Amino acid sequence: MMQRQALGIQSKEIESALESIENSQDDIYKSVGPVLVKTSKENIKKELTEEKEDIDLKLGAMERQEKKVKEKVKEIQDKFQELMPHEGVGQGG
């Protein structure tokens, strides 16, 4: 769940960066290690868009996996409850 949350935050940051780039009239720089390198809007937009697509794919996969796990847990809980004796049944008292 924490990974999914972190990826969601990264996705929002990329969206924000893409909006800033679109509205910017200034030169665009990207970080390459400790150095900033001038780049074109087209290149950085392409890189960020690809990164966002990768993140969105990972998020989708995580959501599907989480759904399967929840379904399996529910199935196990239901089986467990079937096996457990019901309270008050068969007790004279």
GIDAUR-V425706 format. One record per pair of residues at least 12 apart in sequence whose ideal C-beta (glycine too) atoms are under 10 Angstrom apart, sorted by sequence separation. I is the first residue (numbers start at 1). J is the second residue. D is the distance in whole Angstrom. If there is no record, write none. Layout:
<<I	J	D> <I	J	D>>
This chain:
<<27	39	9> <28	40	7> <17	30	10> <27	40	9> <28	41	6> <30	43	8> <27	41	9> <28	42	10> <30	44	6> <28	43	8> <29	44	9> <28	44	5> <24	41	8> <28	45	9> <30	47	8> <30	48	9> <22	41	8> <21	41	6> <21	42	10> <21	44	6> <22	45	8> <21	45	6> <18	44	9> <17	44	8> <18	45	6> <21	48	8> <17	45	9> <18	48	6> <17	48	6> <18	49	7> <14	47	10> <15	48	9> <14	48	5> <17	51	10> <18	52	8> <13	48	10> <14	49	8> <17	52	9> <14	50	10> <14	51	6> <15	52	7> <14	52	4> <13	52	9> <14	53	10> <11	51	9> <12	52	10> <10	51	8> <11	52	6> <14	55	7> <10	52	8> <11	53	10> <13	55	10> <14	56	10> <11	54	10> <12	55	10> <10	54	10> <11	55	5> <10	55	6> <11	56	6> <9	55	10> <7	54	10> <8	55	8> <11	58	10> <7	55	5> <8	56	10> <10	58	10> <11	59	7> <6	55	10> <7	56	9> <10	59	10> <7	57	10> <7	58	6> <8	59	7> <7	59	5> <4	58	9> <5	59	10> <8	62	10> <3	58	8> <4	59	6> <7	62	7> <3	59	9> <4	61	10> <4	62	5> <3	62	7> <4	63	7> <1	62	9> <4	65	10> <4	66	7> <1	66	7>>
